[in-house]
Amino acid sequence: MGKITVVIEKDGHGYGAFTSNTDHAVIIGEGSTVEEAKADLLNSYQETLDSFKQMGLEIPKELQNPEFEYTYDISALFDAFKFLNVSKFAESIGISPSLMRHYKRGDTYISTAQAKRIETGLHRVARELLSVSL
């Protein structure tokens, strides 16, 4: 079982999802929410498999029972994980909450360095949560 990377981004109509590392088919999905875009992508994946079968072609190994790994832009991230408070998260990683809200809306350019800073902060929070016991 291989991994297929799916990029999820906010666009003018909602959210788009597409595979970025497949050789035999680019699979896309769209929706008004991240969950809808993911569901549409999975439907497109099944349709792709059905097309290979209908044409009598062998399904490429990369498309056989893959694990989907998701990559998000900032808008998609905060839509997919609505329980994350954008402003509080921004404060916790030392970014202006106002600036983070602009990133979330997609109306401000985010540099590669700033995106990495956000990703690093997100991973730190995830590690902290993993260490919690109840």
Residue, then its C-alpha position, 0 to 999 in steps of 0.5 A: m500500500g502506497k501513499i497518495t498525497v492530496v493537496i487541499e486548497k481554498d479557491g474561489h468556489g470553495y475548496g479543491a482537492f487534487t492528488s500531487n504524486t500520482d503518475h497514472a491519473v490526477i484525481i480531483g475533488e471539489g466542495s464548499t467545505v474541506e469534507e465535501a472536497k475530500a468526499d468528492l475526491l474519494n468518489s473520483y478515485q473510485e470512478t478512476l478505478d472503475s474506468f480502468k476496470q471497464m477498459g480492461l486495464e490493470i489498475p496501477k500499483e500506486l492506485q491499489n489500496p493507497e493511504f491518502e495523506y492530506t496537505y492543507d493550505i491555511s484556509a483549508l486547515f482551519d476549516a478541516f479542524k474547526f475546533l482550532n481557534v485561529s486567534k489563540f493558535a496564532e498567539s501561541i506561536g507568536i504570530s499576530p492573530s489579525l494576520m493569521r485571520h487574514y491568512k485563513r481568509g486567503d486574502t494575504y500572501i503567506s511566505t514559505a518561511q511563515a507557512k513553515r513557522i505555522e506548521t512547526g507550531l501546529h506540530r508542537v501543539a500536536r506533540e503536547l496533545l499526544s503527551v496528555s493523559l486523562 
